Amino acid sequence: MKFASRIEKVPPYLFVGISRKIAEKRAQGIDVISFGIGDPDIPTPDNVVEKLRETALDSPNHRYPETDGLPEFRQAVADWYQRRFGISVHPDKETLPLIGAKEGIGHAALCFIEPGDIALVPDPGYPCIRWAHERLDADLDAIPDDVADKATVMWLNYPNNPTGAIADADYFAKVVEFAKAHDIAVMHDASYSEVAFDGYRPISFLETPGAIDVGVEFHSLSKSYNMTGWRLGMAVGNEDIISALMVIKSNLDSGVPNAIQYMGMEAMELSQNAIDERNAIYEHRRDRVVQTLRDIGLDAIPPKASLYVWTRIPEGFTSAEFTALLLDEADIVVTPGNGYGEYGEGYIRLSLTINDEDMEKGLARLSEWQIPSKD
Ligand SMILES: Cc1ncc(COP(=O)(O)O)c(C=O)c1O
């Protein structure tokens, strides 16, 4: 059998290997605690699930959805943008529902990239972005002019997975200037825009003057409203890019089931109080994880947003070695930083989507664990 080169070139999806290792340990009766994948343990709000129950019984919702979604859903997205970021977008021309942000990110690659083209993507960065495109660098000053001139698209992701880094208005303004100077489309993955701490509220790339001329922003209801299992997100921004994505999507998928879009409309109406209460749970976990990592001698910095604590490991260990030691000696799963790219080497990532009881059990094991000496 001859597979396409992209199958052979790409390492297996990061979490597949980790899941296998956990399964092996659990089969031996070991109670492994996982700080691995970022998948909210907190359930989808009841009223959102209730909306599915209601709309699932409605037979028109049993048929193919439209790729561009329900007009009411597009309007709900535009209303959410207005409320959340103070930005007006055209519901029919500048928004598009996605079967999760991941689907949109993967398909957006097909809008811009031909064999041999250059895409600028973050390293370390979310594997889906890196997989769908060639890897390069997202530090604007580090990108040589000739590379920038050849690039067709640049990916950003703030708040960032895996690092938790955030972007400010000045940085986004610089991105718009750079994109215009080099004729590059900007794709901003804002999947963690609603998961933030210490009173911080992430901004939208589209708040930047001129951003809508060059870019699109991706949102995910997965992390915003604990809805990973329902698969819903949206792309918002430049009309031409939205149209191009619509061309790809209408040929490759049949859109988001209507009942799931109704759930999304209900979710986007949730009060900021409800979001703040949810974020307070993550914030408490963040503080516990950071403190424990510091107690064992790691230099963890508390992130202002995202679901992850990203921390450097001691010199002399690779990320894979350190991760394997934690699993073998403390029965704890963390994600090795090199899974997010070359520049993630020397780091690990801990996810905060673990219930408090398991987290405390895992942190107790971590506190008792001695980092082996490398000399
Ligand atoms: C940066 C980033 N973008 C997108 C996604 C995927 O979002 P969705 O569940 O909406 O496909 C994730 C999931 O972990 C992520 O970390």
The ligand as a Gaussian input file, in Angstrom:
#p B3LYP/6-31G(d) Opt

LIG

0 1
 C       -5.144000      25.840000      20.355000
 C       -6.282000      24.923000      20.093000
 N       -7.057000      25.134000      19.023000
 C       -8.096000      24.338000      18.749000
 C       -8.407000      23.258000      19.550000
 C       -9.527000      22.349000      19.169000
 O      -10.743000      22.888000      19.451000
 P      -12.080000      22.133000      19.066000
 O      -12.404000      21.182000      20.154000
 O      -13.082000      23.224000      18.922000
 O      -11.853000      21.420000      17.768000
 C       -7.612000      22.985000      20.673000
 C       -7.903000      21.813000      21.509000
 O       -7.188000      21.444000      22.407000
 C       -6.531000      23.838000      20.943000
 O       -5.733000      23.632000      22.005000

